[in-house]
């Protein structure tokens, strides 16, 4: 990052993290050591510069993540999510922060975390539904309308949204937001919009 503080010190940060973990103020670092971690550094990124990303890698190794569990990808790109197609021209940092650099970053991340993936379907099956997400906005700022893919295998499944159950879903969403503004949205809480 552009900072006057310089590049973070992985050793000092790992020592502090170990202190916090031993005091029970953060989760055990052994939990992190089991994870696969994907890091990306774009060659043109001036927002989070490569030395900072390398310091993150070094910190992870200091807290016990094996080097074989860390994938630091250095490629063409700026401070954006990188795609094979779509988005701004490669190397551009601008809204919506998606750049076409001929690299499927989403697939790379998922494959690193979960292992080999099946080939993508030629076209998504199911239908997109718009829903009112204001019931979930009590503690965060969300746009009024959300969008989700309702897969064919889920249509008609108990508790999933359908237009004819909209009034019931609206009241359920309001109740669930009132009960716990921090609970994640569940499919039973979605209110379809027209």
C-alpha positions as CSV (number, residue, x, y, z in Angstrom):
1,X,0.0,0.0,0.0
2,X,1.1,3.5,-0.5
3,X,2.0,4.3,3.1
4,X,4.5,6.3,5.0
5,X,4.9,3.4,7.4
6,X,6.7,1.3,4.8
7,X,6.4,-2.4,4.3
8,X,4.9,-4.4,7.3
9,X,7.4,-6.4,9.4
10,X,6.2,-10.0,9.1
11,X,8.3,-11.2,12.1
12,X,7.0,-8.4,14.5
13,X,3.5,-9.0,13.3
14,X,3.7,-12.8,13.8
15,X,5.1,-12.3,17.3
16,X,2.2,-10.0,18.1
17,X,-0.3,-12.5,16.6
18,X,1.2,-15.3,18.7
19,X,0.8,-13.1,21.9
20,X,-2.8,-12.4,21.1
21,X,-3.5,-16.1,20.4
22,X,-1.9,-17.2,23.6
23,X,-4.0,-14.6,25.5
24,X,-7.1,-16.0,23.8
25,X,-7.8,-12.6,22.1
26,X,-7.7,-14.2,18.7
27,X,-8.3,-17.8,17.4
28,X,-5.4,-20.2,17.6
29,X,-2.9,-19.7,14.8
30,X,-2.8,-23.5,14.3
31,X,-6.2,-23.0,12.6
32,X,-4.6,-20.8,9.9
33,X,-1.7,-23.2,9.4
34,X,-4.1,-25.8,7.9
35,X,-5.5,-23.5,5.2
36,X,-4.6,-23.0,1.6
37,X,-4.0,-19.3,0.9
38,X,-4.2,-17.5,-2.4
39,X,-2.5,-14.2,-2.8
40,X,-2.4,-12.1,-6.0
41,X,-0.1,-9.2,-6.9
42,X,-0.7,-7.4,-10.2
43,X,2.4,-6.1,-12.0
44,X,0.8,-2.6,-12.4
45,X,-0.8,-2.5,-8.9
46,X,0.1,0.8,-7.2
47,X,-2.5,0.4,-4.4
48,X,-1.1,-2.7,-2.7
49,X,2.4,-3.0,-4.0
50,X,4.2,-6.3,-4.3
51,X,6.5,-5.9,-1.2
52,X,3.3,-5.6,0.9
53,X,1.9,-8.8,-0.6
54,X,5.2,-10.6,-0.1
55,X,5.1,-9.4,3.5
56,X,1.7,-11.1,3.9
57,X,3.2,-14.3,2.5
58,X,6.1,-14.1,4.9
59,X,3.8,-13.4,7.8
60,X,1.7,-16.5,7.0
61,X,4.8,-18.6,6.9
62,X,5.9,-17.1,10.3
63,X,2.6,-18.2,11.9
64,X,2.9,-21.7,10.6
65,X,1.3,-21.9,7.2
66,X,3.5,-24.2,5.1
67,X,5.0,-22.6,2.0
68,X,3.3,-25.4,0.0
69,X,-0.1,-24.0,1.2
70,X,0.5,-20.5,-0.1
71,X,0.1,-19.6,-3.7
72,X,1.4,-16.1,-4.5
73,X,0.4,-15.3,-8.1
74,X,2.3,-12.4,-9.8
75,X,0.7,-11.5,-13.1
76,X,-0.3,-8.6,-15.3
77,X,-3.0,-6.6,-13.7
78,X,-3.7,-3.7,-11.4
79,X,-5.8,-3.4,-8.2
80,X,-8.8,-5.3,-9.4
81,X,-10.4,-8.7,-9.7
82,X,-8.9,-10.3,-12.8
83,X,-11.0,-12.1,-15.4
84,X,-10.6,-13.9,-18.7
85,X,-13.2,-11.7,-20.3
86,X,-15.2,-8.7,-19.3
87,X,-14.4,-5.7,-17.2
88,X,-12.0,-2.8,-17.8
89,X,-8.8,-3.1,-19.9
90,X,-6.1,-5.0,-18.1
91,X,-4.0,-2.8,-15.9
92,X,-6.8,-0.3,-15.2
93,X,-7.9,0.4,-11.7
94,X,-11.4,1.8,-11.9
95,X,-14.9,0.9,-10.9
96,X,-16.1,-1.8,-10.9
97,X,-12.6,-3.0,-10.2
98,X,-12.7,-5.9,-12.6
99,X,-10.1,-6.2,-15.3
100,X,-9.9,-8.3,-18.4
101,X,-6.4,-9.8,-18.2
102,X,-7.0,-13.1,-19.9
103,X,-6.8,-14.9,-16.5
104,X,-9.7,-16.7,-14.7
105,X,-8.9,-15.6,-11.2
106,X,-12.1,-16.9,-9.7
107,X,-11.3,-20.4,-11.0
108,X,-7.7,-20.1,-9.8
109,X,-8.8,-19.2,-6.3
110,X,-11.4,-22.0,-6.1
111,X,-9.0,-24.6,-7.5
112,X,-6.3,-23.6,-5.1
113,X,-8.6,-23.8,-2.1
114,X,-10.7,-26.9,-3.1
115,X,-8.6,-28.8,-5.6
116,X,-9.4,-29.6,-9.3
117,X,-12.7,-28.2,-10.5
118,X,-15.2,-29.5,-13.0
119,X,-15.5,-27.6,-16.2
120,X,-17.8,-24.7,-16.2
121,X,-21.3,-25.2,-17.5
122,X,-21.8,-23.6,-20.9
123,X,-24.7,-21.5,-19.5
124,X,-25.9,-21.2,-15.9
125,X,-28.9,-23.4,-15.3
126,X,-31.7,-21.9,-13.2
127,X,-33.0,-18.4,-13.1
128,X,-31.9,-15.2,-11.4
129,X,-34.2,-13.8,-8.8
130,X,-34.2,-10.2,-7.5
131,X,-34.9,-9.8,-3.8
132,X,-35.3,-7.0,-1.3
133,X,-32.3,-7.2,1.0
134,X,-33.2,-4.2,3.2
135,X,-34.2,-6.6,6.0
136,X,-30.6,-7.6,6.2
137,X,-29.3,-4.0,6.2
138,X,-29.7,-3.2,9.9
139,X,-26.0,-3.3,10.6
140,X,-24.5,-2.8,7.1
141,X,-25.2,-0.6,4.1
142,X,-26.7,-2.7,1.3
143,X,-28.5,-1.7,-1.9
144,X,-32.2,-2.2,-1.7
145,X,-32.2,-4.9,-4.4
146,X,-30.1,-8.1,-4.3
147,X,-29.8,-10.8,-7.0
148,X,-29.2,-14.5,-6.6
149,X,-29.2,-17.6,-8.9
150,X,-32.0,-20.1,-8.0
151,X,-30.7,-23.4,-9.3
152,X,-33.2,-25.8,-10.9
153,X,-32.5,-28.4,-8.3
154,X,-33.7,-26.0,-5.6
155,X,-37.0,-24.9,-7.2
156,X,-39.9,-25.9,-5.1
157,X,-37.6,-26.9,-2.2
158,X,-39.1,-26.2,1.2
159,X,-38.2,-22.7,2.4
160,X,-37.0,-21.3,-0.9
161,X,-38.5,-18.2,-2.4
162,X,-41.1,-18.3,-5.0
163,X,-43.3,-15.4,-6.1
164,X,-46.6,-16.8,-4.8
165,X,-45.1,-16.9,-1.2
166,X,-43.8,-13.4,-1.3
167,X,-46.0,-12.0,1.5
168,X,-44.9,-14.8,3.9
169,X,-41.3,-14.2,2.9
170,X,-41.5,-10.5,3.5
171,X,-42.8,-11.0,7.1
172,X,-40.2,-13.7,7.7
173,X,-37.4,-11.5,6.5
174,X,-38.5,-8.7,8.8
175,X,-38.7,-11.0,11.8
176,X,-35.3,-12.5,11.1
177,X,-33.7,-9.1,10.8
178,X,-35.4,-8.0,14.0
179,X,-34.3,-11.1,15.9
180,X,-30.7,-10.9,14.8
181,X,-29.3,-8.1,12.6
182,X,-26.0,-10.0,12.4
183,X,-27.2,-13.3,11.2
184,X,-26.3,-14.1,7.6
185,X,-29.1,-14.1,5.0
186,X,-30.6,-17.5,4.5
187,X,-32.6,-18.6,1.5
188,X,-35.7,-18.7,3.6
189,X,-35.4,-15.0,4.3
190,X,-35.3,-13.7,0.7
191,X,-38.2,-11.6,-0.5
192,X,-38.7,-11.9,-4.2
193,X,-39.4,-8.6,-6.0
194,X,-41.9,-8.6,-8.9
